[in-house]
Amino acid sequence: MVGIGADGWSGLSEQARALVLAADVVLGAPRQLGYLPAEVVGVPWPSPLLPGLDALIAEHEGQRICVLASGDPFLSGVGTTLVAHGYEVEALPAVSSVTLARARLGWSAEETEVVTLVGRSSARVARVLAPGRRVLVLGADAAALRSLLTIRGFGESELFALEDLGGPGERISDGWSGEPGPLTVFALTCAGPALPLIGIPDDVYSHDGQLTKRDLRVSALARLAPSPGELLWDVGAGAGSVGIEWSRLHGLNRAIAVERDPARAERIGRNALDLGVPELEVVTGDAPDALSALPPPDAVFIGGGVTAPGVLDACLATGARLVAHGVTLEAEQVLARAYAQHGGELVRIGVERAGTLGGFTGWTPARVVTQWSSR
């Protein structure tokens, strides 16, 4: 696998050129194949790639195959895809567009967030928006990115379009105007409202009252103890707030929200999109039946339905970290029995908020929630 940049054949090292010329067939995007000498046998990737990938490689079994990749094959590139499909590859990377963009801007790797939108929703950018943050966006549709930034209150951000980096047509322009070409990296210096990764204000969520409120949500997430790359089941998800904030904590985190009510399930999807985690999966159905086909979780949150027969048992059977909430006497009894049988931690959480009481200030209590957690 040979990384190739916008400078084409002339930008390849002697070693890279030798690998290409020695191959029986070279696989790549049409643009990349166009850089090669006429004597090279080039075959373009199928479109879409994944359904036809295995068949294409099988067609050339026994031949020396060289794959062309954009810059660094393992920076959201075809190298990642091939390895995920079980292929062994030997990679010779080139300088990536991200490295070139940071070099042009003088941005360090440590202070730069990178978001890849190739084949993905532009909503993913919303997760990383924060005042002063520096973000490189790959594969973005210019109009969709501008619209998202404006809607999210980041319309005053500095935005540059870096086109054809390393190639003969390289240029840097205002990212808020014009129609940049396909080989464009957008560089964003964020200016807009702060939104925490967790503990998001309740009124940011669209909900019908079925929402794990902020103070309870933060407590649940602390006990769920998310680590990068882990999967959460959010059972009886309501507005999806716990699964959404689990996902926001790290780009590799995954969550599946299980909700029986179709209107709420649809609302969870909208909330996830608005808060930058469009990959959050929503399953509409009743637990425990809806849980049987799900991949095994690392953690489970039961926000609703803990009294439904079989729900708690099905979640315990996964062996995952578990946090369950209950607001009724019946739910509290279920959680008390679970605590007696399995140990863990059983707490009651009461939240009171100060507010106007006549000419004075008084406390208004919310419903007390019983929380059981088990590791």
C-alpha positions as CSV (number, residue, x, y, z in Angstrom):
1,M,0.0,0.0,0.0
2,V,1.5,3.3,-1.1
3,G,0.4,6.7,0.1
4,I,0.1,9.3,-2.6
5,G,-0.5,13.0,-2.2
6,A,-1.9,15.8,-4.4
7,D,1.6,16.1,-6.0
8,G,1.0,12.8,-7.7
9,W,3.7,10.6,-9.3
10,S,6.4,13.3,-8.9
11,G,5.9,13.3,-5.1
12,L,6.5,9.6,-4.7
13,S,9.9,8.3,-3.4
14,E,12.0,6.0,-5.5
15,Q,10.9,3.1,-3.2
16,A,7.2,4.0,-3.6
17,R,7.6,4.2,-7.4
18,A,9.3,0.8,-7.5
19,L,6.5,-0.8,-5.6
20,V,3.9,0.6,-8.0
21,L,5.8,-0.4,-11.1
22,A,6.5,-3.9,-9.8
23,A,2.8,-4.6,-9.2
24,D,0.6,-6.7,-11.5
25,V,-2.3,-4.5,-10.7
26,V,-2.8,-1.2,-8.9
27,L,-6.0,-0.4,-7.0
28,G,-7.1,3.1,-6.2
29,A,-9.4,6.0,-6.8
30,P,-9.7,7.2,-10.4
31,R,-8.0,10.5,-9.5
32,Q,-5.0,8.6,-8.0
33,L,-4.7,6.2,-10.9
34,G,-4.6,9.2,-13.2
35,Y,-1.3,10.2,-11.7
36,L,0.4,6.9,-12.8
37,P,2.5,6.2,-15.9
38,A,0.5,4.7,-18.8
39,E,2.1,1.3,-18.5
40,V,0.7,0.7,-15.1
41,V,-2.4,-1.5,-14.9
42,G,-4.9,0.5,-12.7
43,V,-8.2,-0.7,-11.5
44,P,-10.6,1.7,-9.7
45,W,-12.3,0.9,-6.5
46,P,-16.0,-0.2,-6.8
47,S,-18.6,2.4,-5.7
48,P,-19.7,1.9,-3.0
49,L,-16.5,0.4,-1.8
50,L,-17.4,-2.0,0.9
51,P,-20.0,-4.3,-0.9
52,G,-17.5,-4.9,-3.7
53,L,-14.2,-4.9,-1.9
54,D,-13.7,-8.6,-1.2
55,A,-14.8,-9.6,-4.7
56,L,-12.4,-7.2,-6.3
57,I,-9.4,-8.4,-4.3
58,A,-10.4,-12.1,-4.9
59,E,-10.5,-11.3,-8.6
60,H,-6.7,-10.6,-8.5
61,E,-5.8,-13.4,-6.1
62,G,-2.2,-14.6,-6.8
63,Q,-1.2,-11.3,-8.3
64,R,1.0,-8.7,-6.9
65,I,-1.4,-6.0,-5.8
66,C,-0.5,-2.4,-4.9
67,V,-3.1,-0.2,-3.3
68,L,-3.0,3.6,-3.6
69,A,-4.1,5.5,-0.5
70,S,-4.4,9.2,0.1
71,G,-1.4,10.3,2.2
72,D,-1.4,8.3,5.4
73,P,-3.4,5.1,4.6
74,F,-4.4,4.7,8.3
75,L,-5.7,8.3,8.8
76,S,-9.3,7.6,8.1
77,G,-8.1,5.9,4.9
78,V,-8.4,2.7,2.9
79,G,-5.7,1.1,5.0
80,T,-8.0,1.1,8.0
81,T,-10.7,-0.5,5.9
82,L,-8.5,-3.3,4.6
83,V,-7.1,-4.2,8.0
84,A,-10.6,-4.3,9.4
85,H,-11.6,-6.8,6.7
86,G,-8.7,-9.1,7.7
87,Y,-6.2,-8.2,5.0
88,E,-2.5,-8.1,5.7
89,V,-0.9,-5.0,4.3
90,E,2.6,-3.5,4.0
91,A,2.2,0.3,4.0
92,L,4.4,3.0,2.8
93,P,2.7,6.2,3.9
94,A,3.0,9.7,2.5
95,V,2.6,13.0,4.3
96,S,-1.1,13.3,5.2
97,S,-3.4,16.3,4.4
98,V,-3.7,16.8,8.2
99,T,0.1,17.1,8.6
100,L,0.2,19.5,5.7
101,A,-2.7,21.6,7.0
102,R,-1.1,21.9,10.5
103,A,2.2,22.9,8.9
104,R,0.6,25.6,6.9
105,L,-1.3,27.0,9.9
106,G,1.4,26.5,12.5
107,W,-0.9,24.3,14.6
108,S,0.6,21.6,16.8
109,A,-0.8,18.1,16.8
110,E,-1.5,18.2,20.5
111,E,-3.9,21.2,20.2
112,T,-5.7,20.1,17.0
113,E,-8.8,18.0,16.9
114,V,-9.4,16.1,13.6
115,V,-12.9,15.1,12.5
116,T,-13.4,12.9,9.4
117,L,-16.8,13.3,7.6
118,V,-16.1,11.0,4.6
119,G,-19.3,9.0,4.3
120,R,-20.6,10.5,7.6
121,S,-22.9,13.2,8.8
122,S,-21.6,16.7,9.3
123,A,-23.3,16.6,12.6
124,R,-20.2,14.8,14.0
125,V,-18.5,18.2,14.1
126,A,-20.9,19.4,16.8
127,R,-19.3,17.1,19.4
128,V,-16.0,19.0,19.3
129,L,-17.3,22.6,19.2
130,A,-15.9,24.6,22.1
131,P,-14.6,28.2,22.4
132,G,-11.1,28.5,21.2
133,R,-10.8,25.0,20.0
134,R,-8.9,24.2,16.8
135,V,-10.5,21.7,14.5
136,L,-9.5,20.2,11.1
137,V,-12.5,18.8,9.2
138,L,-11.9,16.3,6.4
139,G,-14.4,15.4,3.7
140,A,-16.9,18.1,4.6
141,D,-19.6,19.5,2.3
142,A,-18.9,23.2,2.5
143,A,-22.6,24.3,2.7
144,A,-23.5,21.7,5.3
145,L,-20.5,22.6,7.5
146,R,-21.3,26.3,7.3
147,S,-24.9,25.7,8.1
148,L,-24.1,23.6,11.1
149,L,-21.7,26.1,12.5
150,T,-24.2,28.9,12.1
151,I,-27.1,26.9,13.7
152,R,-24.9,25.9,16.6
153,G,-24.0,29.5,17.3
154,F,-20.4,29.3,15.9
155,G,-21.0,31.6,12.9
156,E,-18.3,33.9,14.1
157,S,-15.6,31.2,14.0
158,E,-12.6,31.6,11.8
159,L,-12.8,29.1,9.0
160,F,-10.3,28.5,6.3
161,A,-10.4,26.2,3.3
162,L,-7.1,24.5,2.4
163,E,-7.3,23.1,-1.1
164,D,-5.1,20.7,-3.0
165,L,-2.5,20.6,-0.2
166,G,1.0,19.7,-1.6
167,G,-0.3,19.9,-5.1
168,P,0.3,22.4,-7.9
169,G,-3.1,24.1,-7.2
170,E,-2.6,24.5,-3.5
171,R,-4.4,27.5,-2.0
172,I,-5.8,28.8,1.3
173,S,-9.0,30.8,1.2
174,D,-11.9,32.0,3.4
175,G,-13.9,28.9,4.2
176,W,-17.2,30.9,4.6
177,S,-17.5,31.6,0.9
178,G,-16.9,30.0,-2.4
179,E,-17.1,26.3,-3.4
180,P,-13.9,24.6,-2.6
181,G,-12.8,21.5,-4.5
182,P,-13.0,17.9,-3.4
183,L,-9.5,17.8,-1.9
184,T,-10.2,20.4,0.8
185,V,-9.4,20.4,4.5
186,F,-11.4,22.9,6.5
187,A,-9.6,24.6,9.4
188,L,-11.8,25.9,12.2
189,T,-10.9,28.1,15.2
190,C,-14.1,28.0,17.2
191,A,-15.9,31.0,18.5
192,G,-19.2,30.3,20.1
193,P,-21.1,29.1,23.2
194,A,-19.6,26.6,25.6
195,L,-21.4,23.3,26.1
196,P,-20.1,20.6,28.5
197,L,-19.4,17.1,27.3
198,I,-21.5,15.8,30.2
199,G,-24.0,17.5,32.5
200,I,-25.6,19.3,29.5
201,P,-28.5,21.6,30.7
202,D,-31.8,19.8,30.6
203,D,-33.4,22.4,28.3
204,V,-30.9,21.6,25.5
205,Y,-32.6,18.3,25.1
206,S,-35.9,17.8,23.3
207,H,-38.1,15.7,25.6
208,D,-41.6,15.0,26.8
209,G,-40.6,14.9,30.5
210,Q,-39.0,11.5,30.2
211,L,-35.4,12.7,30.7
212,T,-32.7,11.7,33.2
213,K,-32.1,15.1,34.7
214,R,-28.7,16.6,34.8
215,D,-27.7,16.0,38.4
216,L,-28.9,12.3,38.2
217,R,-27.3,11.9,34.8
218,V,-23.8,13.0,36.0
219,S,-24.1,10.7,39.0
220,A,-25.0,7.8,36.7
221,L,-22.2,8.5,34.3
222,A,-19.7,8.7,37.1
223,R,-20.7,5.2,38.2
224,L,-20.9,3.8,34.7
225,A,-17.2,4.9,34.4
226,P,-16.9,5.2,30.6
227,S,-13.5,4.5,29.0
228,P,-12.6,5.2,25.3
229,G,-14.0,2.6,22.9
230,E,-16.6,1.1,25.2
231,L,-20.2,0.3,24.4
232,L,-23.2,1.4,26.5
233,W,-26.8,0.0,26.5
234,D,-29.1,2.9,27.5
235,V,-32.3,0.9,28.3
236,G,-35.6,2.8,28.6
237,A,-33.7,5.7,27.2
238,G,-36.4,8.4,27.2
239,A,-34.7,11.4,25.6
240,G,-31.4,9.5,25.2
241,S,-29.4,11.8,27.4
242,V,-27.2,9.2,29.1
243,G,-26.2,7.5,25.9
244,I,-25.6,10.8,24.2
245,E,-23.3,12.1,26.9
246,W,-21.5,8.7,27.1
247,S,-20.8,9.0,23.4
248,R,-19.7,12.7,23.6
249,L,-17.0,11.8,26.1
250,H,-14.8,10.2,23.4
251,G,-15.0,9.8,19.7
252,L,-14.6,6.0,20.0
253,N,-17.4,5.5,22.5
254,R,-20.6,3.8,21.3
255,A,-24.1,3.7,22.7
256,I,-27.3,1.9,21.8
257,A,-30.5,3.5,23.1
258,V,-33.4,1.1,23.6
259,E,-36.8,2.8,23.8
260,R,-40.3,1.2,23.4
261,D,-42.1,4.4,22.4
262,P,-41.6,5.3,18.7
263,A,-42.0,9.0,19.2
264,R,-39.4,9.1,21.9
265,A,-37.1,6.9,19.8
266,E,-37.4,9.3,17.0
267,R,-36.6,12.2,19.4
268,I,-33.5,10.4,20.7
269,G,-32.2,10.4,17.1
270,R,-32.8,14.1,16.8
271,N,-31.1,14.8,20.1
272,A,-28.1,12.7,19.1
273,L,-27.8,14.5,15.8
274,D,-28.0,17.9,17.4
275,L,-25.4,17.1,20.0
276,G,-22.8,15.7,17.6
277,V,-23.2,11.9,18.0
278,P,-25.2,10.8,14.9
279,E,-23.8,7.3,15.2
280,L,-25.8,6.6,18.3
281,E,-27.9,3.6,17.5
282,V,-31.6,3.7,18.4
283,V,-33.6,0.5,18.8
284,T,-37.3,0.8,19.1
285,G,-38.8,-2.1,21.1
286,D,-39.6,-3.6,24.5
287,A,-36.8,-4.8,26.8
288,P,-35.8,-7.5,27.5
289,D,-36.8,-8.8,24.1
290,A,-35.1,-5.9,22.2
291,L,-31.8,-6.7,24.0
292,S,-31.3,-10.2,22.7
293,A,-29.8,-9.3,19.4
294,L,-27.5,-6.4,20.6
295,P,-23.7,-6.7,20.8
296,P,-22.4,-7.3,24.4
297,P,-22.0,-4.0,26.3
298,D,-19.3,-2.8,28.6
299,A,-21.9,-0.9,30.7
300,V,-25.7,-0.7,31.0
301,F,-27.9,2.1,32.2
302,I,-31.5,1.4,33.0
303,G,-33.3,4.7,33.1
304,G,-36.8,3.3,32.8
305,G,-38.6,-0.1,33.0
306,V,-36.6,-1.7,35.7
307,T,-39.8,-3.3,37.1
308,A,-40.6,-4.9,33.7
309,P,-40.2,-8.7,34.0
310,G,-36.8,-9.9,32.9
311,V,-35.2,-6.5,32.2
312,L,-32.8,-6.3,35.2
313,D,-31.9,-10.0,34.9
314,A,-31.1,-9.7,31.2
315,C,-28.9,-6.7,31.9
316,L,-27.1,-8.4,34.8
317,A,-26.5,-11.5,32.6
318,T,-24.2,-9.4,30.4
319,G,-21.6,-9.1,33.2
320,A,-21.3,-5.4,32.4
321,R,-21.1,-2.5,34.8
322,L,-24.7,-1.5,35.6
323,V,-26.5,1.5,36.9
324,A,-30.3,1.5,37.4
325,H,-32.7,4.2,38.5
326,G,-36.1,3.9,40.0
327,V,-38.7,6.5,41.2
328,T,-41.6,4.3,42.4
329,L,-41.9,2.1,45.4
330,E,-42.1,-0.9,43.2
331,A,-38.9,0.1,41.4
332,E,-37.2,0.7,44.7
333,Q,-38.1,-2.8,45.9
334,V,-36.6,-4.3,42.8
335,L,-33.4,-2.4,43.3
336,A,-33.3,-3.2,47.0
337,R,-33.6,-7.0,46.2
338,A,-30.8,-6.7,43.6
339,Y,-28.6,-4.9,46.2
340,A,-29.3,-7.7,48.7
341,Q,-28.5,-10.4,46.2
342,H,-25.6,-8.9,44.3
343,G,-24.1,-6.2,46.5
344,G,-22.9,-3.0,44.8
345,E,-24.0,0.4,45.9
346,L,-27.6,1.5,46.7
347,V,-28.2,5.2,47.2
348,R,-31.2,7.6,47.2
349,I,-30.6,10.9,45.5
350,G,-32.8,13.9,46.3
351,V,-32.3,17.2,44.5
352,E,-33.9,20.5,45.7
353,R,-33.7,23.8,43.8
354,A,-34.0,27.3,45.1
355,G,-36.8,29.4,43.8
356,T,-39.1,32.2,44.5
357,L,-41.6,31.6,47.4
358,G,-43.8,34.7,47.7
359,G,-41.4,37.4,48.6
360,F,-38.8,35.0,49.8
361,T,-36.7,32.2,48.4
362,G,-37.5,28.5,49.1
363,W,-36.6,25.0,48.2
364,T,-38.6,23.0,45.6
365,P,-37.8,19.3,45.8
366,A,-37.7,17.0,42.8
367,R,-38.7,13.3,43.0
368,V,-36.2,11.2,45.0
369,V,-34.5,8.7,42.8
370,T,-33.2,5.3,44.0
371,Q,-29.9,4.4,42.2
372,W,-28.4,1.0,42.3
373,S,-25.0,0.4,40.7
374,S,-23.0,-2.8,40.3
375,R,-19.6,-3.6,38.9
